[in-house]
């Protein structure tokens, strides 16, 4: 049958179908039109929070700790570990994940003491947290990964890269710190979160003013997402809040080991971050002079909640760059 005859028959079938079912074509076209509109607008489908929580699995590590995690994306893709911040959990990354490259194999963890992971009596140093990540990668048979961390998670990410460089491909540190400059006199912070945490009493009220301020941002973030974050953080035992504060965050000498971090590194901050002030940003930039740096003006401590698409674009570009473009 020649091409013209084939087209004629197809046209007749189409006309007959239109006469028989006048409403079918608009219904069939709606999904395609919606997808095209979403593509034109740059919109992505958000992740349902309940669905994400149901994806969590648990691994019992050789040291006896239980770590909860979500594995998603392309199982054959480049492994990317996402490490959340202090008092958060794996859900921390839900606003960002839809904008990350679909080629990644994401491993999204609950740190010890947080989320559905175990909450041992001890130990909560940055090396304890980093060693958990190493053991989890062992359990998942992942030899080498990109390590991404936010706040406390960024300190853990840099610690992992310092102690296990052979397991580290690239590093992304969001809202991170190089710690105070050695020998500098102590300076009171603008936001003294440590003092407010030490004043907490159990049961922790997720709707208290401190908890609302703890998750506040200069620009709007989904209210249900923040409410769940506060609720889950309030369920963390106060002894864990205090142990992490004392062992991993306060008086931690980050400067001593930062010279070990040789992997290509990307540093991301919100310009109006009240926790990681310019002093501790400067010490990190100075310790990692080859790192790429991106500051998002007007954003706070959680820039990937406020502008997830923009933050993901910077991360995707960095993580998929060739060896020569990894750092400048």
Buried (B, 14 or more C-beta within 10 A) or exposed (E): EEEEEEEEEEEEEEEEEEEEEEEEEEEEEEEEEEEEEEEEEEEBEEBEBEEBBEEBEEBEBEEEBBBBBBBBBEEEEBBBBBBBBBBBBBBBBBBBBBBBBEBBBBBBBBBBBBBBBBBBEEBBBBBBBBBBBBBBBBBBEBEEBBBBBBBBBBBBBBBBBBBBEEBBBBBBBBBBBBBBEEEEEEEEBEBEBBEBBEEBEEEBEBEBEEBEEBBEBBBEBEEEBBBBBBEBBBEBEBBBBBBBBBBBBEEBEBBEBBEEBEBBBBBBBBEBBBBBBEBBBEBBBEBBEEBBBBBBEEBBBBBBBBBBBBBBBBBBBBBBBEEEEBBE
